[in-house]
Amino acid sequence: MIAFLDTSALIYLLEGESELREKVQQRLFQLSQLEANPELALSRLTWLEARVGPMKHKNLDLLKSYDAFFERPDLHWIELSQNVVELATAIRVRHGLRTPDALQAASCLQLREEHRFLTGDTDFLKVAGLHVEHLVS
């Protein structure tokens, strides 16, 4: 099992209010109970998006928290390859997702079938084959 964190899920995890942070933590714990050592995946787009706020607001402590998370050895990085961009283009055309969201969905779809796409955005529910777990009720 691979848990793919959309940028919103990562932001909830590292800086969200306690209820959102706990939802992400709880879901990651539940996934770890289903399979020992589930993988954790992110796209390079998440690396960009998550660091913008702390940099813009000169919040060096939060930026260090993100950078420490990104250095975890258990992270599986999905690069923005030609295949990802081509699939994102098709997703954007077919489902009308914004470009960053289409790139996130396409990145996750590079993973094997047992992925879980953790997000706070319901637009991802439109994408066939994407196993979306919406974290915000």
Steps between C-alpha positions, in 0.01 A plus 500: 500500500620847414350808665535794264466834677352783299638838608188572704545177697863581573411852612230355729758262642772755568316822572127436500266558789493206739188335354643490147846394620344218700295381199814462289694337784214262572463399135874440464491290816203299366683438175805382695276249680387359164854452375828509687715791387271657242686732266442873503511686168507863393537679170768761448212743455413449868857590590453831317146576619553421868809719532345814346300612805781466754742676264255780417432562870866453597400220739838326520391255770214371289723488192748289698215267601407449136860451393553244777188314385623507139830343606331191644657187355162327470362753249440391142533800269304522177685720255319717247606288205371517144258213578360688800454820300333318210259322735434827686410664170245228427357525853472877471317472167273215611413618851572874503739484795736791547853432372655440847220259593530317168875465563434362850249246370729394216792465743300272725378292208864410428487282812378146515131422547511487883545876542288728715482866401454708817359846436265769620369571148189327362588580137730197497199270537435556127821323393451133408753264654600744773425352842405823675463532874339834570617621841262791556134435572 
